[in-house]
Amino acid sequence: MKLSSILRRIELEHVSPLVNDDIRPCEARRRTWTSLAFHNFWLLINCNIATFLTGSALVPLGLAWWQAIVSIVIGNILATAALLLSSLPGAYYHIGFSVYSRAVWGIWGSQFTIWNRIFLSFADLDGQYGFQAWVGGQCFYLILLSWDPQYESSIPNTIPTGTGMTSAQFVSYVVFCVISLPFLWIRPHRLQRFFYVASAVTMAFFLALLTWTLATMGPAGFGSTINSAGTIPLTGGSGSTAWLMVYGAMSTVGSIAAGILNQNDYARLATRPRDAILGQAFAYPLYCTFASVLGIIVVAATQNRFAGEAIWNPPTLFVRLLQHDDGAGTRAAVFFSGLALLTSQLGSNIPGNALAGGIDLSSTFPRYINIRRGAYLTALMSPVVNPWRLVDTATVFLTVLSSYGVFLAPMTGLMAANYVVVCRGKIKVDDLYRGDAGGIYWYSYGVNWRAPVAWIVGTVPCLPGFISQVNSSVKVTDGAVQLFYMNYLYGFVASAVVYALLHRVFPATALDGFVRDEISARGLQQHYRDRWDFESSDTPVWSVKAGEAMATAVSV
């Protein structure tokens, strides 16, 4: 069968090079996320093993426990501010990240940001399906161990030691991936019931874990993780307490950088704009701080029972407990812990990674890929990055978390500057689906050259310090390392300022004329909202002209 015939068979309905049913603006029927839905979403995204590891990864750097907590709180405040700014276009115009990127980078220039997100769906820790699936496999591994404490030895290991896993662990990883597949079928606007169950189980487990560790730590009390007063100098070079706290704060933001960048994909589902704003403003910093601090406390409370060893990975902690006592009580505790952690991983991995990757792929290949197909492709491709080798130590984990802020913070700064400063809250939604020079977001040949220039300014200065952290043999100045430590804040602000200045000095004529039009941003938002509400499933979908996609009506 010819390729053209295959493509015709798999082509979706009502599509063009720029639109399909999953990336058009959300009408009333798909705007189902209340404040509670956003609350549950961030509870699941933050109350998981990855956030637990983030908090306990700061202490090995040399910070005292309270200094690590201060870094976490500051980082979460900055992350919340960036998150809310990033959510505004979705909340008020009901368009997703990939579509809004066209307003910033140009119709075709936006592919740069989308492909970055697609790559991160496969390859980073916060937005990476493979890593979270591997951790989910470790959780299922606990369930298997609770049934048979000799499970590890019952499966001959045929995998080389250098890979970082065993055959038994790989089997658990595969099982978790299979368990995840049915959940990928759920469309984002129908996730609320799943959120209710997963968030309740997750919160109950983390509270139970905290209670158990504190109640059973015995007279020895906390270990050195929380008793350490810190021995490094308070100020000075990049190895001082002050700079390591900055590094910790930026790493906290970096851990959610991918989620901040594409949050419009979920903010567009808000029943009302204030649901997206209020539902995230309190839930995000609350649960991210809670899970990170809980990690530090749990590590410290369990340290003395393992001869002073700080075990910062929860599945490893339960494996060690089972090795000390494989009685019925311990096995039951490990089973329910594994089940709760597995639920937590599903709750964070499905919406945070699989569906996010599906949306990005849908916007890149709208003729052939919708969210469901994209989510399954994300799951299928995730093992390519060898997720079992991504994280070996706390220091490596933190370095990986920090690195993505270098590239994603400037993109987020561009989005915020475009919406708040350049466009003053006004978006011409129809033109986001036009692929010709008649649209105001065409700029020059479909690319807004101001965006890549501003992104380079926010990214390149941090690269020397980033490279030196990844490869210790590379030596750079202390200033370069310190700039890398500030990567998210610098990248966001620098790119936002440069982007706004370039639009001020070299205005885009068509865009500038639209922004100066007498209609207010609030009036424009209400116009589109009424339009999406009016155009229901009984109206035509989208009319597509040759070479362009022009939004004329929307439906489910």
N, C-alpha and C positions, 0 to 999 in steps of 0.2 A: 504494500500500500504506500502511495506517495505521501511525503510529508505534508503537502498542501491538503490532502484529503483528511489526514489525521487532525490537522489544525482546525479544519471546518467542523469535524465531529465534536471536538472539545470546546469550541467557541461558545461563550456564554451569550445569553440573550440581552438585548438592549445595551450594547456596548459600543465603544469607540476607542481610539488610542488614548483617551484621557478620562474615561469614566466607565464604571459599571455600577450595579445596584448597591455595592457595598461601600463605595467611596463617594457617593453623592451626598448632599446635605441630608441630615436626619429630619424626617417629618415627625409629627406628634406621636405616631405609634411606636417609633423606636426611641423616643426620648423617655426612658423609663427609670433612669437612675435618680433616686432621691438622695437627700443628704445621708440617709442611713446606708444606701448602697455604696457611696463613696467612702463612708466610714469603714464599712466592712472590707472594701477593696484594699484600703491602706493598712488595715489590721492584718490582712493576709499577706500583703506584699512585705510588710516590715516584721511581723512576728514569725520569723522563720530562721532556719539555720544560718543562712548567709548573713543576716543582720546580727545574730548571736555571735558569729565569728568576727564581725567587724569590731564590736566593742572589745572583745577579749584579745584582739590582735594589737591593740594600742599599748597594752601594759608591757609586753616583751621589748618594746622600743626603749624602755627606760623611764616611762612616765609613771608617776604614782597613780593609784586608782582614781583619786578625786580629780587629778589633772586630766586623765582620760575622759572622765565624765564631763568635765567642762568643755573639752574639745568636741565631744559628741553633741552636747546641747547647742553650742555655737554653730556647728556644722548643720544641725537640723533646722535651726532658725534660718540660716542662709538658704538651705535647700527648699524650705517652705516658701520663702519669698520668690525664688526662681520658679518653683512649681506653679504658684498662683499666676504669675505673669505669663507663663507658658500656656496656661489653660484658658486664657481670656478669649482668643478667637474661637475655640471650640465651644465654650460655654455660651457665647453670645450669637455666633453665626452657625453653630452646629456642623462645622466642617472638621475633618481630621487633620492630623499632622502632615501627611503627605500632600494634601490639597493646599493647606495653608502655606507650605513651603514654596509653592509656586508663586505666591505673592512676594516672597522674600528673594528667592534665587532666580526667578523667571520660570516660565512654563517648562523648559527643558533643563535649565540649570538646577532645578530642584532634584533631579535624579541623583546628584552628588550626595545630598543629605539622606535621601531614601536608601541609597545603596550602603551608606555608612550604617544606617539602622539595621538593614538586612544582615550585614556582616556581623553586627553586634548581637543580633538574635542568635547567631551561631557561636560567637566567639568571646563575649565578655561575661562577667560574673553576674551582674545584676540583670542584664537583658539577655541572658544566654540560656537557651532551652537545654542544651547539652549538659552544662554544669549542674543546673538545678535537677535535671533528670538523674544525673549520677548520684547526687546527694539523696534524691528520692529512692534510688536503688539501695543506698546504705540503710535507709529507714526500713525498707522491705526485708533487707538482710537481717535486721533485728527480729522481725516476725518469724523468719525461718529459724533463727537461733533459739527463739523461745520455744519452738516446737521440738527442735533437736539441737542441743548445745554442741553436738559433734558435727553439725552441718558442714563446717569448713573442711574438716578432714574427710568427710564422706564423698566429696567431689574431688577427684584427682586434679591437681593444678597443672595445666599444660601451658600456662601463659608465663613468659619470661618475667623474672623479678623486676627488671628495670622499667616495666610498663606502669608500675604503681598500683596493680590490682591482682586479684586471684581469679581463678575460674568461678569459684563460688560467688564472689562479689559481682562478677560480670553477669552471671545468671540473674542475680537480683536486680541489676540495672536493666536488663532486657525485660524482666517481668514488670518493673515500674513503667517502662516505656509503653508496654502493651496495655497496662491498666489506664494509662493516660489517654489512649486513642479515642474512646467514646466521648470523653469530655471535650475534645477538640471540635466536635460537631455542634456544640452549643454556640449560638451567635451572641456577641457581646451584650446586646440589649435584653437577653434572657438569662443572664447569669445570677440574678438576685437570689433565687432559692438555693443555688449552689453556694453562694456567699454566706447565707444564713447558717447553713450547716457547717461549712468549713471554718468560718470565723468562730462559732461557738466552741467547736472541738479544739481549735488552736488555742484560744484564750484559756479554756479550762486546763489544757495540758501545761501551758507555761506557768500559770498560777500554781498548779499542783507541783510542778518541778521546783519552783522557787520555795514553796512551803516544805517540801520533802528535804531539800538540801539544807535548809536552815534548821529544821527540826532534828536532823540526824547527824549533824556535823560533829557532835560530841564535845567534850571539854577542851579538846585541842584548839577549837575555834577556827577562825579563818587562816588560810595559808598565806604565804608570802606575797601572793598576787595582790591582796588587799592590805596587807600589813606593811608592804614596802613603802618607804618614805621617799624614794627616788634619790639617786646619787649623782645625777648629771648636773652641770651648772645651770643656773636659772636663765642666764642670758649669754650672749656671745655668738658663736658661729652657728652653722646649720645643725650641729649636734646638741645644741642647748635645749633646755626645757621649753622655752618660749617658741622656738622654731619647730620643735617636734609637736607641740600643741597645735600650731598652725597647720602642720602636715596632717595631723589627726583630724582636724576640722575639715580640711579640704578633701581628705579621703572619705569622710562621712558623706559629704555631698557627692563625691565621685561615685560612691557605691550605688547611687540612684540616678546618676546623670542620664542614662538612656531612658529611664522612666520619665524624668522631667521633660526631656526633649520631645517625646511623642505623646504627652499626656492629653493633647487635643483629641486623640483617638477615643478617649473615654469621656473627656469633658463635653464632647458634642452630644453625648447621650443624656445629659442632665435634663431633668424635667423642667427646671427653671435655672437661670444662671446662678442664682444664689445657692442652689443645691451643690453645684460644683465648687463654689468658693468656700462656703461655710463647711461643707462636708469634708474638705481637704485641709482647711486652715488649722483645725485642731487635731484631727485624727492623724495626719502624717507625723508631726513632731512628737505627739504623745506616744505612739506605738513604736516609732523608730528609736526613740530614747529609751523606752521601757525595755525593748528586746536587747538593746546594746548593753544597758546597765545590768540587766538580768544575766547576761553572759559573763560579765566580770564577777558578779556575786556568786553565781553557780560554780565557776571555776575555782574561786577562792574557798568556797564552803566545802568543796569536795577534794581539795588539794591534799590535805593531811591524811586522808584515808588511802591515798595512793603514794605514800612515802614522799610527799612534797612535790610530786609531778603534777603540773598544771595541764589538765586535759580539756582543751577548748572546743572539741568537736562532740556534740551530744551523742551521735551514734557510737562513737568510740568510747565515750563515758559508759554507756549502757553495756557495751561488749565487755568492758573491763569489770563491771559489776557482776556480770554473769560468769566471768572467769573465776571470780572470788567465791561466788555462791550460786550454784545452779539448781537450788531448791525450787519447789513449786511456787512459793511466793515471789521470788525474784523473777522466775520465768513469766509469771502472769504480769508483773510490773513491766518487764521488757516488752511483752507482747502489746500491751495497751499503749505503751510509750511509742513503739514502732508504728502502730496504727495511727496514733495522733500525729506523729511527725510526718507520716506518709500523707495524711489528709492536708496537713499544713503545706507540704511541698506541692501537692496538686493545686491547692488554693492560690499559691503564689506563681507557680509555673505556667498554668493554663492561661490566665488573663495577662500576666506580666510579660510572658515570653512567647508562647506559642501563638496566641491570637494577635499579639503585636507584630510578630513576624508575618503572620498571615495578611494583616492589613497592609503592611509595607509591600509585600509581593503582589497583592491585589492592585495596588496603585501603580506598580511598575509594569505589570502585564495585565491590564484590565480586560483585555479581550478573552483571556484564557484562564485567569486565576481569580477566584473570589476568596473571601476570608477562610472558608473551610479548606479549600484546596491549598491555600498558602500555609495554613497552620499544619497540615499534614506534611507538606514539603519541608517546613521548618523542623518538624520532628524527625523526618527521614534523613535530613542532612546533618543533624546535630552530632552524630558520633564522629564525623570527619575531623573535628577539632581535638579529639582525644581528651574529653573533659576530665577523665581520671588523673591526668597529669598536670592540670592547671594549678593546683594548690598543694604545696607540700608543707609549708611552714607559715606561721603567722606573718613573718616579714614579707614573704613572697605574696601572700594573700593581700596584704595592705598595698604593696607596690602595684599589683594588678588593678586593685580598686582605684587607686589614685590616677593611673595612667589614662583612663578613658575620659576623665574630666578635661585633659589637655585638648582633646579633639572635639568633645561634645559641648563644653561650656561656651566656646565662641558661637556655635550654631544656635544655642539657646539664647545668647545675648542678642544675636541678629533678629531672632523672632520677636523678642520683647521690644527691641528698639523700633522695629518696623511697625508693630501694632500701636505702641503707646506714643512714640515720637513722630515717626515719618507719616503714618497714615491716620494718626489721631483717632484710633478706634473705628475707622471706616474701611470696609472691605466690599469690593464689587464682586460678589460671589459668582455671577454668571461668567465673568471673564477668567475665572480660575479654571474653567472647562473649555476655553477657547485656545486652539492651537494655531492661531494666525496673528498677523501683525495688527489686526483690528482690536485686539484686547489690550487693556492697560498694563497687563503683566507680561507682555511679550518682550519689553525692553529692547535689547539688541540681539536679534536672531534667537530669541527665546531664552536669553541669559541676562541676568542683572549683574553686570561686572562688578558692581560695588560690593556685593556679598562675598565673592571669593577673596577680594582684596582685604576686606575687613576681617574675614576668617583667618587669613594668613597672618595678619598683624596680631591676632589673639592666640595663634597656635605656635608659630615658629620660635619666638623667644623662649618658650618653655621646653623645647625639644632637647637642647644640650643637657639640662638637668634630668630630664626624663631618661635619656639614653644612659647617663651615668648611673642611674638607679637600677636600670635593667641589666647593664653590663658594668660590673664593678671595676673592670680594667680600664675603663674610660675615665679620665680625670678632667674635671672642669672646675671653674672658679666657685668659691663659696656663694657668690651672688647668683650664679646660674642655678645652683641647687636650691637656694632660697626662693627664687622665682618659680621653680617647679613646685615647691611646697605650697605656693599660693596659686597654683595653676587654675583652679576653677574660678576664683574671684577675679584674677587678672584677665583670664580669657573671656569671661562673660562681659566685664566692664569695658575692656579695651575694644573688643569687636563691636559692642553696642555703640560706643562713642564714635568710633571711626565710621561705622555704617551710617549713623545719623548725620555726621559731618559731610560725608560724601554725597548724601542725598540733598544736603543743604547747598553745597557748593556746585554740584552737578545734578540738578533735579531732573527726574524723569518726567518729561512734559505731560504725557497722558495721565500718569498717576497723580502728578501734582495738581492738574486741573480737576480731577475727580475729588481729591482731598479738599480743595478750596471751594467745591460746590456748596451751595447754601444748605442742603439737607444735612441735618445733624447726625452724629454717630448713633444716638439713641433712636432717632427716627428711622434710620437705615436698618438697624437691628430689628425694630418692630415690623418694618416692611417685610423683611425676609422671614421673620418668624410667622407672621400672618400668612405669608405665601406657602411656607412648608405645611402649616396647619390646614390650609384650604385644599392643597393638592394631595389628595388621599389616594388610596389604592384604586379608586374608581376612575382616576384621571390618567391620561397618557403618561408614559414614562419619560423618555428623553428622545428628542429628535436629533439626528446626527447628520450633518452635511458633509460633503466630501472634504476630507482633510481637516475637519474641525469638529469639536464637540460643543454644542451650544445648549446650555441648560434652559429648557422651556417648561418642564413640569417634573414633579417628583412623585414617587409612589413607593409602596413597600415592595 
